[in-house]
Amino acid sequence: MGAPELDLLITFAVVLIAAELGSLAFQAMRLPRVVGMLAAGVLIGPSVNPQAVQIGLNPESISDLAFLGGIFLMFSIGLTFDVRRFRTVGAGAFILAVFAGITSFLAGFAVAMAFGAPQDLALFIGLLLTPTSSVIAIRLAHDQRMLAMSGVDATIAAVVIDDVTSLFIATIVLAFVGLGDAATVSGVAFGLALLLLLGSLVVLLAIGALPRALTLFERFSGQHPTLPAISLAFLVSFLFTVIGLPPIFGAFWAGSIIASSRFGDRIQEFIRPVTEIFSAVFFTAIGMLLNPFALPALGALVASALVVGILAKLVGGFLGLRVLRVPVVPAMACATLMVPRGEVSLVIAQYAGDLAQVERLQLIASVLVVVTTLGAPILLHGVRFAARRSARERTARAEG
C-alpha cells in the first residue's frame, strides 16, 4: 500500500476522532456540536499544527474527505426536501424565503463590492450569506420552546426553501462568472444543458421512474433500496459535473427526487448514522483546511459581512413575517431563527473556483457559521428581554 493510501487512512481516522472529541467538548458546554467539529479541525490542521503533514495529514487527503463529506451531506439535505410537502405550505413560506434570502444575497454582494472585492468574489460572499442552517434553526426553535409560536411553521419552511434558493442562485452565478468546469462551455450551451438536465429531473419526478426502479430492486432482491439510492446520488453528481456544475448540486437534487417518493422517509432514517459520520468528516475536514492566521488580512471584510448578514436576515425575516401578519414580538423572535448559517454556506465556499479564492471564502464562511450559530440564541434572549421590559413599562403606565 502506497503513501497516498496510508495518508488517507490516517487522515480519516484522525478526523473522526477529532470530530467526536470536539463535538463532545462543545456539547458539554451547551454549545453547538458543529462549531466543536470546526474548532477541532482548526486545532489539528496543518496551518496550526506543523506536525500534521509529517504524520500524513496532508491537504490533498483532507480535501478528498471534505469532498466526499460534502457530497453525502448535500444528498442528506436533499432527502429533507420533499416537494409534495411544500404544496401545503402555501405562499407564505416562499414570500418569507424571498424576503430574507434576496436581502441577504444583495447585502453581502454590496458590502463585498464596497470593500473592493472582485465581482466573482463578491457574488460568492453574497451566496454565503443567503442560506440558513435548517438543522441549527430547528434545534434552536425546539430548545427555546418556540414550536407553538405564531410564525414558526412558515419560518422553518422558509429556512429549508433558503437552501434551494441558494443552490439555484449559485448555479446562475457559476454560469455567469465561468468558474471551475463551467468555463469549458459557452453561456448559451451551459444554459441549455442546465435546462435539459433539470427538465429531465422534473420528468423523472413526475413519472415516478426512480421510485419504480427502487420498487423493482426491493421486490427482486429483498434488500433495502438504500444502496441504489446512494448510487443514484453519485451518478447524478457525476452528470452535473459533466455539464460543468459542482457535483453537490446533483447530490441535492437526487436526494430531493428520492424524498418526493414513498421511499424518502425510510431511506432518510436508514442512512442517518452514515450521515452523522460524513457530516462530522465534512465539518472537521473544512476546519483542518482553514488558516486562521489569514483572518487579520480579511478582518474588516469579515466583520462587515457578519454585520450585514445578521441584519439582513433579521430585517428580511421580520418584514416577511409582518407581511404574513405575524405579530411584532413573535415576528422578531422567529426572524432570529433565520440568522444561523451552516452546512450549505460551507459547501458553497468549497466550490468557488481557484484555490486562493476557496481559502478566503472557506475562512469567511467558517467565521460566519461560528458567530451566527453562537449569536442566534443571544439575539433571541435579547428579543425576549426587550419584549418583557416593554410589557412591564406598558403595565406601569397603565397602573399610573
C-alpha positions, 0 to 999 in steps of 0.5 A: 500500500502506497503513501497516498493510501496510508495518508488517507487512512490516517487522515480519516481516522484522525478526523473522526476522532477529532470530530467526536472529541470536539463535538463532545467538548462543545456539547458539554458546554451547551454549545453547538456540536458543529462549531466543536467539529470546526474548532477541532479541525482548526486545532489539528490542521496543518496551518496550526499544527506543523506536525500534521503533514509529517504524520500524513495529514496532508491537504490533498487527503483532507480535501478528498474527505471534505469532498466526499463529506460534502457530497453525502451531506448535500444528498442528506439535505436533499432527502429533507426536501420533499416537494409534495410537502411544500404544496401545503405550505402555501405562499407564505413560506416562499414570500418569507424565503424571498424576503430574507434570502434576496436581502441577504444575497444583495447585502453581502454582494454590496458590502463585498463590492464596497470593500473592493472585492472582485465581482466573482468574489463578491457574488460568492460572499453574497451566496454565503450569506443567503442560506440558513442552517435548517438543522441549527434553526430547528434545534434552536426553535425546539430548545427555546420552546418556540414550536407553538409560536405564531410564525414558526411553521412558515419560518422553518419552511422558509429556512429549508426553501433558503437552501434551494434558493441558494443552490439555484442562485449559485448555479446562475452565478457559476454560469455567469462568472465561468468558474471551475468546469463551467468555463469549458462551455459557452453561456448559451450551451451551459444554459441549455444543458442546465435546462435539459438536465433539470427538465429531465429531473422534473420528468423523472419526478413526475413519472415516478421512474426512480421510485419504480426502479427502487420498487423493482430492486426491493421486490427482486432482491429483498434488500433495502433500496438504500444502496441504489439510492446512494448510487443514484446520488453519485451518478447524478453528481457525476452528470452535473459535473459533466455539464460543468456544475459542482457535483453537490448540486446533483447530490441535492437534487437526487436526494430531493427526487428520492424524498418526493417518493414513498421511499424518502422517509425510510431511506432518510432514517436508514442512512442517518448514522452514515450521515452523522459520520460524513457530516462530522468528516465534512465539518472537521475536514473544512476546519483542518483546511482553514488558516486562521492566521489569514483572518487579520488580512480579511478582518474588516471584510469579515466583520462587515459581512457578519454585520450585514448578514445578521441584519439582513436576515433579521430585517428580511425575516421580520418584514416577511413575517409582518407581511404574513401578519405575524405579530411584532414580538413573535415576528422578531423572535422567529426572524432570529431563527433565520440568522444561523448559517451552516452546512450549505454556506460551507459547501458553497465556499468549497466550490468557488473556483481557484484555490486562493479564492476557496481559502478566503471564502472557506475562512469567511464562511467558517467565521460566519457559521461560528458567530451566527450559530453562537449569536442566534440564541443571544439575539433571541434572549435579547428579543425576549428581554426587550419584549418583557421590559416593554410589557412591564413599562406598558403595565406601569403606565397603565397602573399610573 
